[in-house]
Amino acid sequence: MRAVVYDRYGYPDVLRVEDVPVPSPAAGQLRVKVNATSVNLSDWESLRGSPAYVRIGGLRTPGHRTLGSDIAGVVDAVGAGVTRFRPGDEVYGDNLAMMGGFAEYAVAPESALAPKPAQLTFAEASTLPQAGAIALQGTAPTAPGCRVLINGAGGGSGSFAIQLAKRLGAHVTGVDNAAKLDFMRSLGADDVIDYRREDFSRQSRPYDLILDLVAHRSVFAYRRALAPGGTYRCVGGSVPALLRVLTAGWVAGRLSGRSLGVLVVTPGPAQFEPLAALCVAGEVGIHVERTFALDEVPSALAHVGEGHALGKVVVIP
Ligand SMILES: NC(=O)c1ccc[n+]([C@@H]2O[C@H](COP(=O)([O-])OP(=O)(O)OC[C@H]3O[C@@H](n4cnc5c(N)ncnc54)[C@H](OP(=O)(O)O)[C@@H]3O)[C@@H](O)[C@H]2O)c1
């Protein structure tokens, strides 16, 4: 089968398409003929080997030869002990533990996958598992009337988070680069900020909830941007920024009646199926900006990693 592989961290030019053996599912796993794999910022980070936490599975060389975690496709073979699926079933899920989605076939644990709703295309379903889990968990503290700011809101997780926070009755501010301001408005953002021109932490009106997809500021900036009783949660960003939030942020929050922390996102079907149900019901929209073929994976990753993607980008092997 054809797969996009890499053997060292670097820029997209370290990726190449190779013929590799079709993987076999072990006990508790199944093989999926991949119809679509969406690109996440985590794929770009695993390609670059940065931030440092992505090297936990491989300090000097990548832990997985083939990237791509958010897969959607058709079950092709099942390993021993698999009970929920059989060949021919349409499935989707976040295969973070095994990756391998930028290929014609991928092997995934049964527990990572859910039945694909018939109303969603494979491309649409592949956008939901990781970005959906982040968006659902990140916006969970939202209450009607509260002021929510989403930093990095024009990308994959942010495009769902804006819609979910609006649905819960919040006043939503989306922060991203200038090219994504209209897109964030179209998703329902009440206010938008171009982060290259304006620093949200220096505004006079503080927020009740900040969901930060790309943390890099000081904890004092985040505390300043929060209203009393407010909550700041980051899911991604630079390692120093995340460590500062975990340490000084926790203390600064406690001392000032605010809550600053890192959101460790729980993966799995229970975390993204509720969003799929909202999409099927037409209450949340899925925005696939572009699709790429397998041999265009380097361009697809660069498109997301260099910040050009509006919403989600999908690879169709
Ligand atoms: N905590 C967990 O358990 C967990 C689990 C899975 C994933 N993650 C992380 O969660 C994050 C999810 O991101 P995603 O998939 O939504 O990424 P994405 O689609 O790339 O969106 C991120 C957006 O942030 C923008 N951005 C970059 N720098 C910014 C800045 N300084 N201020 C405001 N916006 C900025 C980017 O545009 P430009 O670059 O053009 O500016 C882009 O539009 C990733 O970092 C991933 O590693 C965390």
The ligand as an SDF file (V2000), in Angstrom:
LIG
                    3D

 48 52  0  0  0  0  0  0  0  0999 V2000
   -4.1570   19.3560   25.6650 N   0  0  0  0  0  0  0  0  0  0  0  0
   -4.4240   18.2360   24.9820 C   0  0  0  0  0  0  0  0  0  0  0  0
   -4.7380   17.1950   25.5660 O   0  0  0  0  0  0  0  0  0  0  0  0
   -4.3540   18.2670   23.4720 C   0  0  0  0  0  0  0  0  0  0  0  0
   -4.8100   17.1940   22.7040 C   0  0  0  0  0  0  0  0  0  0  0  0
   -4.7390   17.2860   21.3150 C   0  0  0  0  0  0  0  0  0  0  0  0
   -4.2110   18.4360   20.7250 C   0  0  0  0  0  0  0  0  0  0  0  0
   -3.7560   19.4520   21.5020 N   0  0  0  0  0  0  0  0  0  0  0  0
   -3.2190   20.7230   20.9610 C   0  0  0  0  0  0  0  0  0  0  0  0
   -4.3310   21.5870   20.7630 O   0  0  0  0  0  0  0  0  0  0  0  0
   -4.0100   22.5130   19.7270 C   0  0  0  0  0  0  0  0  0  0  0  0
   -5.1660   22.4450   18.7360 C   0  0  0  0  0  0  0  0  0  0  0  0
   -5.0250   23.3290   17.7310 O   0  0  0  0  0  0  0  0  0  0  0  0
   -5.8600   23.2360   16.3760 P   0  0  0  0  0  0  0  0  0  0  0  0
   -5.8350   21.8350   15.8580 O   0  0  0  0  0  0  0  0  0  0  0  0
   -7.1420   23.9280   16.5250 O   0  0  0  0  0  0  0  0  0  0  0  0
   -4.8480   24.0950   15.5080 O   0  0  0  0  0  0  0  0  0  0  0  0
   -5.0220   24.9110   14.1630 P   0  0  0  0  0  0  0  0  0  0  0  0
   -6.1310   24.3400   13.3490 O   0  0  0  0  0  0  0  0  0  0  0  0
   -3.6590   25.0550   13.5400 O   0  0  0  0  0  0  0  0  0  0  0  0
   -5.4740   26.3370   14.7200 O   0  0  0  0  0  0  0  0  0  0  0  0
   -4.6320   27.1750   15.4840 C   0  0  0  0  0  0  0  0  0  0  0  0
   -4.8750   28.5990   15.0340 C   0  0  0  0  0  0  0  0  0  0  0  0
   -4.1440   29.4810   15.8900 O   0  0  0  0  0  0  0  0  0  0  0  0
   -3.6130   30.5500   15.0910 C   0  0  0  0  0  0  0  0  0  0  0  0
   -2.5060   31.1610   15.8240 N   0  0  0  0  0  0  0  0  0  0  0  0
   -1.1850   30.8920   15.7650 C   0  0  0  0  0  0  0  0  0  0  0  0
   -0.5100   31.6710   16.6210 N   0  0  0  0  0  0  0  0  0  0  0  0
   -1.4320   32.4540   17.2400 C   0  0  0  0  0  0  0  0  0  0  0  0
   -1.3440   33.4690   18.2260 C   0  0  0  0  0  0  0  0  0  0  0  0
   -0.1770   33.8500   18.7540 N   0  0  0  0  0  0  0  0  0  0  0  0
   -2.4810   34.0340   18.6390 N   0  0  0  0  0  0  0  0  0  0  0  0
   -3.6940   33.6680   18.1320 C   0  0  0  0  0  0  0  0  0  0  0  0
   -3.8340   32.7210   17.1710 N   0  0  0  0  0  0  0  0  0  0  0  0
   -2.7120   32.1200   16.7330 C   0  0  0  0  0  0  0  0  0  0  0  0
   -3.2240   29.8420   13.8110 C   0  0  0  0  0  0  0  0  0  0  0  0
   -3.0940   30.7190   12.7150 O   0  0  0  0  0  0  0  0  0  0  0  0
   -1.6620   31.3830   12.2940 P   0  0  0  0  0  0  0  0  0  0  0  0
   -0.5740   30.3850   12.5760 O   0  0  0  0  0  0  0  0  0  0  0  0
   -1.7760   31.7490   10.8820 O   0  0  0  0  0  0  0  0  0  0  0  0
   -1.5500   32.6160   13.0420 O   0  0  0  0  0  0  0  0  0  0  0  0
   -4.4120   28.8930   13.6170 C   0  0  0  0  0  0  0  0  0  0  0  0
   -5.4720   29.5280   12.9200 O   0  0  0  0  0  0  0  0  0  0  0  0
   -2.6700   22.0550   19.1560 C   0  0  0  0  0  0  0  0  0  0  0  0
   -1.6410   22.8390   19.7140 O   0  0  0  0  0  0  0  0  0  0  0  0
   -2.5280   20.6190   19.6300 C   0  0  0  0  0  0  0  0  0  0  0  0
   -1.1990   20.1890   19.7970 O   0  0  0  0  0  0  0  0  0  0  0  0
   -3.8360   19.3910   22.8540 C   0  0  0  0  0  0  0  0  0  0  0  0
  1  2  1  0
  2  3  2  0
  2  4  1  0
  4  5  1  0
  4 48  2  0
  5  6  2  0
  6  7  1  0
  7  8  2  0
  8  9  1  0
  8 48  1  0
  9 10  1  0
  9 46  1  0
 10 11  1  0
 11 12  1  0
 11 44  1  0
 12 13  1  0
 13 14  1  0
 14 15  2  0
 14 16  1  0
 14 17  1  0
 17 18  1  0
 18 19  2  0
 18 20  1  0
 18 21  1  0
 21 22  1  0
 22 23  1  0
 23 24  1  0
 23 42  1  0
 24 25  1  0
 25 26  1  0
 25 36  1  0
 26 27  1  0
 26 35  1  0
 27 28  2  0
 28 29  1  0
 29 30  1  0
 29 35  2  0
 30 31  1  0
 30 32  2  0
 32 33  1  0
 33 34  2  0
 34 35  1  0
 36 37  1  0
 36 42  1  0
 37 38  1  0
 38 39  2  0
 38 40  1  0
 38 41  1  0
 42 43  1  0
 44 45  1  0
 44 46  1  0
 46 47  1  0
M  CHG  2   8   1  16  -1
M  END
$$$$
